[in-house]
Amino acid sequence: MEGFLVDVGDLTKLLMAKEGLRREDDIDNKLAYEFSDCLWSIIILSEKYSIDLEKAFLKTMKELEIKLKK
């Protein structure tokens, strides 16, 4: 979990750079890496805690779609 938090922090810095709030070289490649790294952490954590991530994701997206239609 601590590693995931570090990865989210790194992702935050890169997103700030993408928005012009920080300086960073090769932003798009670094962003792709960090997004993938964060996704990996989420997958590993969901497996550790026996969460069916696909099922949870689809349920959440359906709920969000309903909320957005209101």
C-alpha positions, 0 to 999 in steps of 0.5 A, a space after each residue: 500500500 505504501 508503494 501505491 501511495 508513492 506511485 500516486 504521488 509520482 503520478 500527481 507530479 506528472 499530471 501537474 507537469 502535463 498541466 504546465 504547473 511543473 517542469 518535466 521531460 518526456 511527460 507522456 512516456 512517464 505518465 504511461 508508466 505511472 498509470 500502469 504502475 498504479 493499475 498494477 498496484 490496484 490489481 495486486 491489492 484487490 487480489 490480496 483482499 479477494 475483491 473481484 475487481 472486474 465485477 466491482 468496476 462494472 458495478 461502480 460504472 453502472 452506478 456512476 452512469 445512473 448518477 450522471 443521467 440525473 
